[in-house]
Amino acid sequence: MKTLRILAPALVALALAACQQAEAPAAETAATPASASEADATQAGLAPAFTLTDAEGNPRSLADFRGKTVVIEWTNEGCPYVQKHYSTGAMQALQREATADGVVWLTIVSSAPGKQGYVTGDAARAYRDTHSAAFTHLLLDPTGEVGKLYGAVTTPDMRVIDPEGRIVFEGGIDDRPTNDVADLDGANNFVRAALEDLEAGRPVRTAFATPYGCSIKYPEEA
């Protein structure tokens, strides 16, 4: 893995008919924690606890993976920015690299029913094969509760959580905020860099990158 040192540049303004780009940093739209304990965890940099149902109908809690490095990826298969990373196999390759090193990769769909990207039933169960994905679990968040809890605003939007449960990276996956597959060449992937830093036992050098992509299709979005 190659160490990355370059901070993400300013967002480019891109408007797509099927995919509205969200330009605000995740922190600006973070949901208010539901309890004092969640507020304390947020202030301490700890990842908020959650439980979601996976594509097979099984409950999966973040607490199940304590002691492991966890990557969270918000996705929407109809989003051109997501397609940039999946159509080329770049996201799947990173998933395979990470999980081969013992990282737990949780892919979350926070699209609401009737909105772009929403999946359930057979479509959710077929998601991995359809996209040749290598995530650990596909988690369904149709109410958007977990997405809002983490302040996720785009697809893709990424988090890296260390074995102590601290969020050590959040935001955009790389420094090329476009939906052009050509921009993957030479891009600095901040998730890969964060995982490299954790594996080497050093502080994560890029802890935040402005998220880019399609806005998450939460229930209240028009």
C-alpha positions in Angstrom: 0.0 0.0 0.0 1.2 3.5 -0.8 1.3 6.2 1.8 -0.8 9.2 0.9 0.1 12.7 2.0 -2.0 15.0 -0.1 -5.1 16.6 1.4 -8.3 16.6 -0.7 -8.8 19.8 -2.8 -11.9 21.9 -2.9 -15.1 20.2 -4.3 -15.9 20.7 -7.9 -19.4 21.8 -8.7 -21.2 19.0 -10.6 -24.9 18.8 -11.1 -26.5 15.5 -12.3 -30.2 14.9 -13.0 -30.3 11.6 -11.1 -27.8 12.5 -8.5 -27.6 15.7 -6.5 -24.0 16.3 -5.3 -23.8 17.1 -1.6 -21.1 19.7 -1.0 -21.3 20.3 2.8 -18.8 18.6 5.1 -20.3 15.8 7.0 -20.1 17.5 10.3 -22.5 20.2 9.2 -25.4 17.7 8.8 -24.5 15.4 11.7 -27.6 14.1 13.6 -27.9 15.2 17.2 -27.0 12.2 19.4 -30.1 10.6 21.0 -28.6 10.3 24.4 -26.0 11.7 26.8 -23.9 8.6 26.4 -23.9 9.0 22.6 -22.9 12.7 23.0 -20.0 11.6 25.3 -18.9 9.0 22.7 -19.0 11.6 19.9 -16.9 14.1 21.9 -14.4 11.4 22.7 -14.1 10.5 19.0 -15.7 7.1 19.5 -17.9 5.7 16.8 -21.6 5.7 17.8 -23.1 2.3 18.5 -25.7 1.0 16.2 -27.4 -2.2 15.1 -28.7 -2.8 11.6 -30.2 -5.7 9.7 -28.0 -7.2 7.0 -29.1 -8.3 3.5 -29.8 -11.8 4.9 -32.0 -10.5 7.7 -29.5 -10.9 10.5 -28.9 -8.1 13.1 -25.3 -6.8 13.0 -24.0 -4.5 15.7 -20.9 -2.4 15.6 -20.1 -3.8 19.0 -19.7 -7.2 17.5 -16.5 -6.0 15.8 -14.8 -4.3 18.8 -11.1 -5.0 18.7 -11.0 -5.0 14.9 -10.5 -2.2 12.4 -13.8 -1.4 10.7 -14.5 0.5 7.4 -17.9 1.9 6.9 -19.0 2.7 3.3 -22.2 4.5 2.4 -23.3 3.4 -1.0 -26.1 3.9 -3.7 -25.7 1.8 -6.8 -27.6 4.3 -8.9 -25.1 7.1 -8.1 -22.6 8.0 -10.8 -19.9 8.7 -8.2 -20.4 5.2 -6.7 -20.4 3.7 -10.2 -17.0 5.4 -10.9 -15.5 3.3 -8.1 -17.4 0.0 -8.8 -17.5 -0.1 -12.6 -13.7 -0.1 -12.6 -13.4 -2.6 -9.8 -11.5 -0.1 -7.7 -13.8 -0.2 -4.7 -14.0 -4.0 -4.8 -10.2 -4.2 -4.9 -9.9 -2.0 -1.9 -12.5 -4.2 -0.1 -10.5 -7.3 -0.8 -7.2 -5.7 0.3 -8.8 -4.6 3.6 -10.7 -7.8 4.4 -7.6 -9.9 3.6 -5.8 -8.0 6.3 -8.6 -8.8 8.8 -10.5 -5.5 8.4 -14.3 -5.6 8.8 -16.0 -3.8 5.9 -19.6 -2.7 6.4 -21.4 -1.3 3.4 -24.5 0.7 4.3 -27.5 1.6 2.2 -29.3 4.5 3.8 -31.6 5.1 0.8 -35.3 5.3 1.9 -38.0 3.2 0.3 -38.9 4.6 -3.1 -35.6 6.5 -3.4 -32.7 5.9 -5.6 -30.5 3.1 -4.3 -33.0 1.4 -2.0 -32.7 -2.3 -1.9 -34.5 -5.1 0.0 -35.3 -8.8 -0.2 -33.8 -10.6 -3.2 -32.1 -7.5 -4.6 -30.3 -6.9 -1.3 -29.2 -10.5 -1.1 -27.9 -10.4 -4.7 -26.1 -7.1 -4.2 -22.7 -8.7 -3.5 -22.8 -10.9 -6.6 -24.2 -8.2 -8.8 -21.3 -5.9 -8.0 -18.6 -8.5 -7.4 -18.2 -6.8 -4.0 -16.0 -8.0 -1.2 -17.6 -6.2 1.8 -18.1 -8.2 5.1 -21.8 -7.2 5.4 -24.3 -5.2 3.5 -26.4 -3.3 6.0 -29.8 -1.8 5.4 -30.7 1.6 7.0 -34.0 2.6 5.3 -34.9 5.1 8.0 -31.5 6.8 7.6 -31.1 6.8 11.4 -27.5 5.4 11.3 -26.5 7.6 8.4 -27.6 10.7 10.2 -26.0 9.5 13.4 -22.7 9.5 11.6 -23.3 12.7 9.7 -23.1 10.8 6.4 -24.1 13.1 3.5 -22.9 11.5 0.3 -22.4 8.3 -1.6 -19.7 7.3 -1.2 -19.0 8.5 2.3 -16.4 6.7 4.3 -15.4 6.0 7.9 -12.4 4.1 9.3 -12.7 3.0 12.9 -9.7 1.7 14.9 -9.7 -1.4 17.1 -10.4 0.8 20.2 -13.6 2.1 18.5 -12.4 5.5 17.5 -13.2 7.2 14.2 -9.8 7.9 12.7 -10.9 8.9 9.3 -14.1 10.3 7.8 -15.2 11.8 4.6 -14.4 11.5 0.9 -12.7 8.4 -0.3 -10.0 10.2 -2.4 -8.8 13.5 -3.6 -10.5 13.4 -7.0 -14.1 14.7 -6.4 -15.5 13.8 -9.8 -17.5 11.0 -11.3 -15.0 10.5 -14.1 -13.4 7.1 -14.0 -10.2 8.5 -15.6 -9.6 10.4 -12.4 -9.0 7.2 -10.5 -5.6 7.0 -12.1 -3.2 8.7 -9.7 -5.9 9.5 -7.1 -4.8 9.5 -3.4 -7.1 7.1 -1.6 -7.5 8.3 1.9 -9.2 5.0 3.2 -6.2 3.0 2.0 -3.8 5.4 3.5 -5.6 5.3 6.9 -5.5 1.5 6.9 -1.8 1.6 6.1 -1.2 4.0 9.0 -3.1 1.9 11.4 -1.3 -1.3 10.3 2.0 0.5 10.8 1.1 1.7 14.3 1.3 5.4 13.4 -1.3 8.2 13.6 -3.6 8.5 10.7 -2.2 11.5 8.8 -5.4 12.5 6.9 -8.2 12.3 9.4 -10.8 14.1 7.3 -11.5 14.7 3.6 -14.5 16.7 2.4 -17.1 14.2 1.2 -18.2 14.2 -2.4 -20.8 12.4 -4.5 -24.6 12.0 -4.6 -26.6 13.2 -1.6 -27.8 10.3 0.5 -31.5 9.7 -0.3 -32.9 10.1 3.2 -36.7 9.8 3.7 -37.2 13.6 3.9 -35.3 14.4 0.7 -37.5 15.5 -2.2 
